[in-house]
Amino acid sequence: MELEAFVEWLKEKGKRERTQEGYQGVVKALAKWYEERTDQPFDPDQVTARDLQDWISHMQTVQRLAPATVNQRVAAVKTYWSFLMEAGHSTLDPTKPIRMKRISVLEQAPRWLTRKQQADLIHQIRKEKNPWKRARNLAICQLMLQAGLRISEVAALDMEDIDWKRRIVTVWEGKGGKTRRVEMNPDLARALEGWREERGQGEDKAFFVGSRGRDRMTRQGIHYLVRRHLDNVGLFDHSAHSLRHSFCRNLIDAHQPLQVVSQLAGHESLETTRRYVTPSEHDRRRAVDSISEEKA
């Protein structure tokens, strides 16, 4: 499959490590599906556009993946064949006839938490009996809710990235390798200061460390702890990323300009920010319930 050469090619194109890993995973998933379906070794030069259409159908109907996820995988495969063609490993590009699925505005609406759900989540975190974990977990969640950081950005945060006097958080490893600065509001400042007191100075430069107080927390570790707190308040259909979505939606609800929201969230395009103007499932349900004769 020439995966090692593909990764090197991606590096040369300036793709980040997470993108490299994601593209590798997609190619491996395609190869596995192809071999199970054809009972033949995966040979990119033998893959047809019909094969790829069947694979997309499998993702949509069997795996029931979201349209956005299918599009991401299609984009990864298109990139893979661009590499194969450029390197001379394939004579034809079967991805050319493949088109991205058009996603409706409703499907693009991110899944955020209502203000009541956000309050329930913070209340749940404050119930943690261990003061060290309570302060850390609260600071992590507030960074997403009050500053819109991604999980990877929270994990990458160092002690020196926080300007306590000016109350500014500097995000060095934002999406696309860009840097942005986010001002702390009082809720976030209080949570971060509470964690700083519990954490102490120490020698590790990582701002968030594991339960042993030494190693930097991983993306997986942060995802797990947020997932646990979400489950505890019954938010099973939300994810850790929903906290960042909630940050953006809160700003929109506060009538902040799209340009300001976009800059604070580190969006590459204003169109990404416009998704938060789209009604959520909760908004739509509340709308139809409002005209029902039967009141809850």
Order of alpha helices (4+ residues) and beta strands (2+ residues): alpha-alpha-alpha-alpha-alpha-alpha-alpha-alpha-beta-beta-beta-alpha-alpha-alpha-alpha-alpha-alpha
